[in-house]
């Protein structure tokens, strides 16, 4: 959501610097550790379930969606760098749309773990 506000306020240098600081801290202190822990706990889950679990469709789908989430994370990292370099990579509308991707992916991943539907 910070990207939306940042893009909206591109005309104000002071506000942009504030958003750049917030985006940097969110990425370095929250998003990066969360991604690392997600992968570590995922590997621990596979280790706990055994390698045979890798042949279950629900776990394969979960891994695919976690990889997609990691890709979104990498893309957001790239956008953060572009904002810090005073590039305005995309429109406010674009950021409003991609803001929903991580939430949808997270819901799918949690659903696959809790309900193991397939």
Buried (B, 14 or more C-beta within 10 A) or exposed (E): EBBBBBBBBBEEEEBBEBBBEEBBEBBEEEBEEEBEEBEEEBEEEBEEEEEEBEEEEBBBBBBEBBEBBBEBBEEBBEBBBEBBEEEEBBEBEBBBEBBEBBEEBBEBBEBBEEEEEE
